[in-house]
Amino acid sequence: MASKYETVKQGLKTTIIAGNTGDKLPTESELMAQYQVSRYTIRRAVGELENERYIYRIQGGGMYINDWQTGSVRKTKNKMIGVIITHIADYIFPSIISGIDHVISDNGYSMILSNTHNEHEKERQSLINMLENNVAALIVEPTQSALPNPNVDIYEKIKASGIPVVFIDAHYNDFDFPYVETEDLDAEQ
């Protein structure tokens, strides 16, 4: 179970990732009321986010979202590739995951795998987790790609941060990320 300050920190990170550089965050008092925790808990969570350069403070002026996409949070490129898919053990995905892993590991990278169960909220959390893990690139099988995507804001952040993205098996028309998919109708003929 997460501690109180970890819960606050994670909640604020979600707000930060969905927000824009320079957006003002709630005051300590507002955060205390929102999370039902002490000032110490808020200050601990906020202090860590400030040390990680997700936020900055202006004396007497409040807390603001820092440029975390290009700041020191993104400076250390690691050798991790995030893979987000809708199902892990079904259909064609075990073979796809295995193939991705072989290519990634042959090139000195490791893989972080996330399963959305074809739910937009789980896709959102997966994307946020990948950003928090500072992945070098993303391979994404879009969730319910024929429907409007409520995660456009997160994909915009990913694009702005310069993280390479490739969609597999489907794509979102809202983005010009490269994609690999089968032309099902052509394959029938």
QUITA-V872860 format. One line per field, one symbol per residue. burial: I if it has 16 or more other C-alpha atoms within 10 Angstrom, else O. Layout:
burial=???
//
This chain:
burial=OOOIIIOIIIOIIIOIIIIIOOOIIOOIOOIIOOOOOOOOIIIOIIIOIIOOIIIIIOOOOOIIIIIIIOOOIIOOOOIIIIIIIIIIOOOOOOOOIOOIIOOIOOOOOIIOIIIIOIOIOIIIIIIIIIIOIIIIIIIIIIIOOOOOIOIOOIIOIIIOIOIOIIIIOIIIOOOOOOIOOOOOOOOOO
//
